[in-house]
Amino acid sequence: MPEPYRVSVSPRWSDQDLNGHVNHAAVVTLLEESRIQWRSTMPGPGTPGVTPTVVAALELNYRRPVIHGQDLTVELTVCRIGTTSFTLECAASQGGKVAVDGRTVLVSVWPETGRARPLAEEERRWLADFQPGQRRNEAPAPQISDPISLELTQ
């Protein structure tokens, strides 16, 4: 059974707000750093620079304050693989307690045009490795139509 991708990120001193908590916007950046580290593990030519993605939707639930001076452990799992996009679930913990959880929809785009592009079979297999209930060497889950239409221009 696939395991979630786990990584630790460190809140910076400058991430704190007037209440002494890590600011909500800084938490988004820490989660972005986690996603970048995860994407950098993609094998072969499918590296993030070659197969860029953009955030199409982000939903976070702040369960407790994130504090400076303690690493944030982030777990990422793939909960949906669509035609051009996929959805990541995240749970970020400090001291063994979930501080933030949520979902991010990422759309794969053509680097030249910024338009959505279909996920390659190699990407689908790699994403399926992080999908709960998906066993290694098992065919990826069937395609799901993308609920989000995205067109970006440069």
Contacts in CASP RR format, 6 or more apart in sequence:
PFRMAT RR
TARGET T0000
AUTHOR 0000-0000-0000
METHOD contacts of the structure
MODEL  1
MPEPYRVSVSPRWSDQDLNGHVNHAAVVTLLEESRIQWRSTMPGPGTPGV
TPTVVAALELNYRRPVIHGQDLTVELTVCRIGTTSFTLECAASQGGKVAV
DGRTVLVSVWPETGRARPLAEEERRWLADFQPGQRRNEAPAPQISDPISL
ELTQ
1 132 0 8 1.000
1 133 0 8 1.000
1 135 0 8 1.000
2 128 0 8 1.000
2 129 0 8 1.000
2 130 0 8 1.000
2 131 0 8 1.000
2 132 0 8 1.000
2 133 0 8 1.000
2 134 0 8 1.000
2 135 0 8 1.000
2 136 0 8 1.000
4 75 0 8 1.000
4 76 0 8 1.000
4 77 0 8 1.000
4 130 0 8 1.000
4 132 0 8 1.000
5 38 0 8 1.000
5 41 0 8 1.000
5 75 0 8 1.000
5 76 0 8 1.000
5 77 0 8 1.000
5 130 0 8 1.000
6 73 0 8 1.000
6 74 0 8 1.000
6 75 0 8 1.000
6 76 0 8 1.000
7 34 0 8 1.000
7 37 0 8 1.000
7 38 0 8 1.000
7 73 0 8 1.000
7 74 0 8 1.000
7 76 0 8 1.000
8 71 0 8 1.000
8 72 0 8 1.000
8 73 0 8 1.000
8 74 0 8 1.000
9 30 0 8 1.000
9 33 0 8 1.000
9 34 0 8 1.000
9 71 0 8 1.000
9 72 0 8 1.000
9 74 0 8 1.000
10 69 0 8 1.000
10 71 0 8 1.000
10 72 0 8 1.000
11 22 0 8 1.000
11 26 0 8 1.000
11 30 0 8 1.000
11 66 0 8 1.000
11 67 0 8 1.000
11 68 0 8 1.000
11 69 0 8 1.000
11 70 0 8 1.000
11 72 0 8 1.000
12 26 0 8 1.000
12 68 0 8 1.000
13 68 0 8 1.000
15 22 0 8 1.000
15 23 0 8 1.000
15 26 0 8 1.000
15 29 0 8 1.000
15 30 0 8 1.000
15 68 0 8 1.000
16 22 0 8 1.000
16 23 0 8 1.000
16 68 0 8 1.000
17 23 0 8 1.000
19 65 0 8 1.000
20 65 0 8 1.000
20 67 0 8 1.000
20 68 0 8 1.000
21 65 0 8 1.000
21 66 0 8 1.000
21 67 0 8 1.000
22 30 0 8 1.000
22 65 0 8 1.000
22 66 0 8 1.000
22 67 0 8 1.000
22 68 0 8 1.000
24 60 0 8 1.000
24 62 0 8 1.000
27 60 0 8 1.000
27 62 0 8 1.000
27 66 0 8 1.000
27 92 0 8 1.000
27 100 0 8 1.000
28 58 0 8 1.000
28 60 0 8 1.000
30 66 0 8 1.000
30 72 0 8 1.000
30 74 0 8 1.000
30 92 0 8 1.000
31 60 0 8 1.000
31 74 0 8 1.000
31 90 0 8 1.000
31 92 0 8 1.000
31 100 0 8 1.000
31 104 0 8 1.000
34 74 0 8 1.000
34 76 0 8 1.000
34 90 0 8 1.000
34 92 0 8 1.000
35 76 0 8 1.000
35 88 0 8 1.000
35 104 0 8 1.000
35 106 0 8 1.000
36 48 0 8 1.000
38 76 0 8 1.000
38 130 0 8 1.000
39 47 0 8 1.000
39 48 0 8 1.000
39 53 0 8 1.000
40 47 0 8 1.000
40 48 0 8 1.000
42 48 0 8 1.000
42 51 0 8 1.000
42 123 0 8 1.000
42 126 0 8 1.000
43 126 0 8 1.000
44 122 0 8 1.000
46 120 0 8 1.000
46 122 0 8 1.000
46 123 0 8 1.000
49 111 0 8 1.000
50 111 0 8 1.000
51 108 0 8 1.000
51 120 0 8 1.000
51 123 0 8 1.000
52 108 0 8 1.000
52 109 0 8 1.000
52 111 0 8 1.000
52 114 0 8 1.000
53 106 0 8 1.000
53 107 0 8 1.000
53 108 0 8 1.000
53 109 0 8 1.000
54 106 0 8 1.000
54 107 0 8 1.000
54 109 0 8 1.000
54 114 0 8 1.000
54 150 0 8 1.000
54 152 0 8 1.000
55 104 0 8 1.000
55 105 0 8 1.000
55 106 0 8 1.000
56 85 0 8 1.000
56 105 0 8 1.000
56 106 0 8 1.000
56 107 0 8 1.000
56 148 0 8 1.000
56 150 0 8 1.000
57 103 0 8 1.000
57 104 0 8 1.000
57 105 0 8 1.000
57 148 0 8 1.000
58 103 0 8 1.000
58 104 0 8 1.000
58 105 0 8 1.000
59 102 0 8 1.000
59 103 0 8 1.000
59 104 0 8 1.000
60 100 0 8 1.000
60 101 0 8 1.000
60 102 0 8 1.000
61 100 0 8 1.000
61 101 0 8 1.000
61 102 0 8 1.000
62 99 0 8 1.000
62 100 0 8 1.000
63 97 0 8 1.000
63 98 0 8 1.000
63 99 0 8 1.000
63 100 0 8 1.000
63 101 0 8 1.000
64 94 0 8 1.000
64 97 0 8 1.000
64 98 0 8 1.000
64 99 0 8 1.000
65 99 0 8 1.000
66 72 0 8 1.000
66 92 0 8 1.000
66 94 0 8 1.000
66 99 0 8 1.000
66 100 0 8 1.000
67 94 0 8 1.000
70 94 0 8 1.000
70 95 0 8 1.000
71 94 0 8 1.000
72 92 0 8 1.000
72 93 0 8 1.000
72 94 0 8 1.000
72 99 0 8 1.000
73 92 0 8 1.000
73 93 0 8 1.000
73 94 0 8 1.000
73 96 0 8 1.000
74 90 0 8 1.000
74 91 0 8 1.000
74 92 0 8 1.000
74 93 0 8 1.000
75 90 0 8 1.000
75 91 0 8 1.000
75 92 0 8 1.000
75 93 0 8 1.000
76 88 0 8 1.000
76 89 0 8 1.000
76 90 0 8 1.000
76 130 0 8 1.000
77 88 0 8 1.000
77 89 0 8 1.000
77 130 0 8 1.000
77 131 0 8 1.000
77 132 0 8 1.000
78 86 0 8 1.000
78 87 0 8 1.000
78 88 0 8 1.000
78 89 0 8 1.000
78 127 0 8 1.000
78 128 0 8 1.000
78 130 0 8 1.000
78 131 0 8 1.000
79 87 0 8 1.000
79 88 0 8 1.000
79 89 0 8 1.000
79 103 0 8 1.000
79 131 0 8 1.000
79 132 0 8 1.000
80 86 0 8 1.000
80 87 0 8 1.000
80 144 0 8 1.000
81 119 0 8 1.000
81 124 0 8 1.000
81 127 0 8 1.000
81 128 0 8 1.000
81 131 0 8 1.000
81 140 0 8 1.000
81 141 0 8 1.000
81 143 0 8 1.000
81 144 0 8 1.000
82 119 0 8 1.000
82 143 0 8 1.000
82 144 0 8 1.000
82 145 0 8 1.000
82 146 0 8 1.000
83 118 0 8 1.000
83 119 0 8 1.000
83 143 0 8 1.000
83 144 0 8 1.000
83 145 0 8 1.000
83 146 0 8 1.000
84 107 0 8 1.000
84 108 0 8 1.000
84 116 0 8 1.000
84 117 0 8 1.000
84 118 0 8 1.000
84 119 0 8 1.000
84 146 0 8 1.000
84 150 0 8 1.000
85 105 0 8 1.000
85 106 0 8 1.000
85 107 0 8 1.000
85 108 0 8 1.000
85 116 0 8 1.000
85 119 0 8 1.000
85 146 0 8 1.000
85 148 0 8 1.000
85 150 0 8 1.000
86 105 0 8 1.000
86 106 0 8 1.000
86 108 0 8 1.000
86 119 0 8 1.000
86 127 0 8 1.000
87 103 0 8 1.000
87 104 0 8 1.000
87 105 0 8 1.000
87 106 0 8 1.000
88 103 0 8 1.000
88 104 0 8 1.000
88 106 0 8 1.000
89 101 0 8 1.000
89 102 0 8 1.000
89 103 0 8 1.000
90 100 0 8 1.000
90 101 0 8 1.000
90 102 0 8 1.000
90 103 0 8 1.000
90 104 0 8 1.000
91 98 0 8 1.000
91 100 0 8 1.000
91 101 0 8 1.000
91 102 0 8 1.000
92 98 0 8 1.000
92 99 0 8 1.000
92 100 0 8 1.000
92 101 0 8 1.000
93 99 0 8 1.000
105 148 0 8 1.000
107 116 0 8 1.000
107 146 0 8 1.000
107 148 0 8 1.000
107 150 0 8 1.000
108 116 0 8 1.000
108 117 0 8 1.000
108 118 0 8 1.000
108 119 0 8 1.000
108 123 0 8 1.000
109 115 0 8 1.000
109 116 0 8 1.000
109 117 0 8 1.000
109 150 0 8 1.000
109 152 0 8 1.000
110 116 0 8 1.000
110 117 0 8 1.000
113 154 0 8 1.000
114 151 0 8 1.000
114 152 0 8 1.000
114 153 0 8 1.000
114 154 0 8 1.000
115 151 0 8 1.000
115 152 0 8 1.000
116 146 0 8 1.000
116 149 0 8 1.000
116 150 0 8 1.000
116 151 0 8 1.000
119 127 0 8 1.000
124 140 0 8 1.000
125 140 0 8 1.000
127 140 0 8 1.000
128 134 0 8 1.000
128 138 0 8 1.000
128 140 0 8 1.000
128 141 0 8 1.000
129 136 0 8 1.000
131 140 0 8 1.000
131 141 0 8 1.000
134 140 0 8 1.000
134 141 0 8 1.000
END
